[in-house]
Amino acid sequence: MVFDEKGEIFMRKLLLFSSIVLCLGITLPLLAVDVDEDGSYVIVETALYKVSWKKAAQMGYMQAFVGGSQDSMIGVADRAFYHSSDYGGWKDWGALLNWEIVEEGGGKAVVKYESRDAGQKEYTCVATYYDSVPYIKHEVTVTNSGNAAVVSFASDHEPQFEVNIDIDGMKSFTQPFPYVAYWVGDYFGAVYGPEAGSASVGEWNGRNPGRMQLGHNNLGTNLDEGDSATITYYVAFGTGGEEEATDLANEVQKEPAPGQAVSPVGQLTITWGRIRAGH
């Protein structure tokens, strides 16, 4: 095969690019948000964090690693992050019944999780994970599958988050809207409720504070059989402490610009497009 001068230069660049990838042991996926599963978890990884969504009851986040840390921001327990409601007794959402990737590409992945409680509420959580920011958008829909009417959101446990680890601090805030944050070491976790009516912290498993929750009672409506209602809030796991968690409250409602499709395993700034363009 014979190449002209431009073809020879192109091939040299291609070989150089391939050598860099092989030497660094880096894979270049089509997506910047990787979604996978094992027997126990649905696992979502970006360049900023890695979270594991528990499949068994109660479903929800059970591990969260930030910035390559080996220390999880959530302790493994029977439950950690979930929704709950008190109607005829407390009922939490249960095990993961179904999950699917609804959308992927453009710097994000949208994952749908489905569950139900021990009564008549069916839950669908549509979570949007972005490659460029530490927050996750949650759109949670409750559907009444029973014959009697039921209140969609009540009891101030929408969601409830028991972190199950020793922390440096946890606090609830009212401005610019209700939210709760906790921090330990160099990292923080938070739940932001732009639509929420309240945010609070409480004791859990000997830790005070040890749990946090948003209240969406202000949006509670009576659902007849087959009716649904939806709330939107945000979960975050990031680098920093109370100050960074507070600053992020002003950003979570913004749709991030699409990021670069870079593997969470390693961030390589040289792209195929730049190789072809001769940059």
Secondary structure, 3 states (H helix, E strand, C coil): CCCCHHHHHHHHHHHHHHHHHHHHCCCCCCCCCEEEECCCEEEEECCCEEEEEECCCCCEEEEEEECCCCCCCCCCCCCCEECEEECCCEEECCCCCEEEEEEEECCEEEEEEEEECCCCEEEEEEEEEECCCCEEEEEEEEEECCCCCEECCCCCCCCEEECCCCCCEEEEECCCCCEEEEEECCEEEEEECCCCCEEEEEEECCEEEEEEEEECHHHCCEECCCCEEEEEEEEEEEECCHHHHHHHCCCCCCCCCCCCCCCCCCCCCCCHHHHHHCC
